[in-house]
Amino acid sequence: MGDDSMPQKKGAARERNFRSIALALFIAIIIIQTIVPFLGYITLGPVSITLLQITTAIAAITLGTRSGVIVGTVWGVIEFVRSWAAPTTPFAALMMHNPFASILARSLVGLFAGLTYVYFAKRMKHKQFGMAAAGFMASFTNTFFVLLFTWLGFMLFQTGFGGITGGAWVPFLLGIAGANGIPELIASTILTPLIATPLVIALKRNGHLD
């Protein structure tokens, strides 16, 4: 008699290999987005719209929350390293020198995006709603925690920049949240399901998703 477990083991190994390759591709995309202008950030005058939370949300939707956290963490590590090696602006360097704002906040993007998608996917007939909610949560989490950890760091170390110190940072950071955060929120909510839907369909067709 043959071993019935052998095909199952081979299938599980192929699935693990597939997911490892897919995760590596998402990480490669994140790296490219941080390097190539307009792939990860769209600058329109004083407004800079971040797109990397969309990639992180899609990784969480298609590969699971754990993969979303990994992709988000890679994004954060790159931001942290770049803030020391090649900062885009002096103020961006001040913000991203804080590992909580640069790394932890981006890890939370993947975590909350994945948890949000799982929550709505179990309760809603149309998965696109869960994808949109995950995109919304990814953008909200990114803006909220980056600015929160930045403010806490600035207050703790009494950081001064351009004559702004202490509690004077609050209206300035709220201005960033309004100018950058709102367009990012809209873009993430709309683009995440548009990109994730065909990926999920393809993965289901090939037996990689239930």
Beta strands, then each sheet from edge to edge (+ up, - down):
strand 1: 41-44
strand 2: 47-50
sheet 1: 1+ 2-
end
